[in-house]
Amino acid sequence: MWTIIMILLASTVIAMLEIPTLRKKRQYKDFVVFCCLLLLGTILSIAQSLRMKLPNPLDLITFVFQPVSEFILGLLQ
């Protein structure tokens, strides 16, 4: 429970430091991207602290490029 509170506290501090600067400079696109990435990072950090099984991005890359690799190896043999 304490880890979740600390993650939320850290995210809040980061947001309080960055958001006023982005709004002051009228960087609304950067503001939206920042908020989305901060929210995604916060959610993934909380999920990891709860020991949830998170997918590995390398599995997706392997799934996509494995047929391409086999095709190229078939051409070279």
C-alpha contacts under 8 A as a table, 3 or more apart, distances in Angstrom:
res1	aa1	res2	aa2	distance
1	M	4	I	5.37
1	M	5	I	6.48
2	W	5	I	5.05
2	W	6	M	6.12
3	T	6	M	5.04
3	T	7	I	6.10
3	T	46	I	7.94
3	T	49	S	6.81
4	I	7	I	5.07
4	I	8	L	6.16
4	I	46	I	5.87
4	I	49	S	7.15
5	I	8	L	5.17
5	I	9	L	6.04
6	M	9	L	4.93
6	M	10	A	6.05
7	I	10	A	5.15
7	I	11	S	6.13
7	I	42	T	6.88
7	I	45	S	7.25
7	I	46	I	7.09
8	L	11	S	5.08
8	L	12	T	6.08
8	L	42	T	7.18
9	L	12	T	5.08
9	L	13	V	6.23
10	A	13	V	5.14
10	A	14	I	6.19
11	S	14	I	5.13
11	S	15	A	6.10
11	S	38	L	7.14
11	S	42	T	6.80
12	T	15	A	5.06
12	T	16	M	6.06
13	V	16	M	5.06
13	V	17	L	6.24
14	I	17	L	5.21
14	I	18	E	6.21
15	A	18	E	5.26
15	A	19	I	5.55
16	M	19	I	5.87
16	M	20	P	6.93
17	L	20	P	6.80
17	L	21	T	7.51
18	E	21	T	5.53
18	E	22	L	6.43
19	I	22	L	5.15
19	I	23	R	6.14
19	I	31	F	6.92
20	P	23	R	5.17
20	P	24	K	5.92
21	T	24	K	5.08
21	T	25	K	6.21
22	L	25	K	5.32
22	L	26	R	6.09
22	L	27	Q	5.29
22	L	28	Y	7.09
22	L	30	D	7.18
22	L	31	F	5.97
23	R	26	R	4.83
23	R	27	Q	6.15
23	R	28	Y	6.80
23	R	31	F	7.25
24	K	27	Q	7.80
27	Q	30	D	5.42
27	Q	31	F	6.13
28	Y	31	F	4.79
28	Y	32	V	6.26
29	K	32	V	5.24
29	K	33	V	6.32
30	D	33	V	5.11
30	D	34	F	5.89
31	F	34	F	5.10
31	F	35	C	6.13
32	V	35	C	5.20
32	V	36	C	6.19
33	V	36	C	5.15
33	V	37	L	6.13
34	F	37	L	5.27
34	F	38	L	5.97
35	C	38	L	5.13
35	C	39	L	5.98
36	C	39	L	5.17
36	C	40	L	6.09
37	L	40	L	5.03
37	L	41	G	5.99
38	L	41	G	5.11
38	L	42	T	6.01
39	L	42	T	5.08
39	L	43	I	6.13
40	L	43	I	5.20
40	L	44	L	6.14
41	G	44	L	5.18
41	G	45	S	6.01
42	T	45	S	5.12
42	T	46	I	6.17
43	I	46	I	5.21
43	I	47	A	6.12
44	L	47	A	5.01
44	L	48	Q	6.08
45	S	48	Q	5.10
45	S	49	S	6.14
46	I	49	S	5.04
46	I	50	L	6.25
47	A	50	L	5.12
47	A	51	R	6.45
47	A	52	M	5.51
47	A	54	L	7.78
48	Q	51	R	4.96
48	Q	52	M	5.69
48	Q	53	K	7.60
48	Q	54	L	7.32
49	S	52	M	7.61
55	P	59	D	7.82
56	N	59	D	5.62
56	N	60	L	7.45
57	P	60	L	5.43
57	P	61	I	6.62
58	L	61	I	5.04
58	L	62	T	6.10
59	D	62	T	5.11
59	D	63	F	6.11
60	L	63	F	5.01
60	L	64	V	6.24
61	I	64	V	5.23
61	I	65	F	6.11
62	T	65	F	5.33
62	T	66	Q	5.56
63	F	66	Q	5.68
63	F	67	P	7.79
64	V	67	P	6.98
64	V	68	V	7.74
65	F	68	V	5.15
65	F	69	S	6.13
66	Q	69	S	5.09
66	Q	70	E	6.22
67	P	70	E	5.08
67	P	71	F	6.08
68	V	71	F	5.09
68	V	72	I	6.25
69	S	72	I	5.26
69	S	73	L	6.14
70	E	73	L	5.09
70	E	74	G	6.05
71	F	74	G	5.07
71	F	75	L	6.36
72	I	75	L	5.11
72	I	76	L	6.33
73	L	76	L	5.14
73	L	77	Q	6.32
74	G	77	Q	5.49
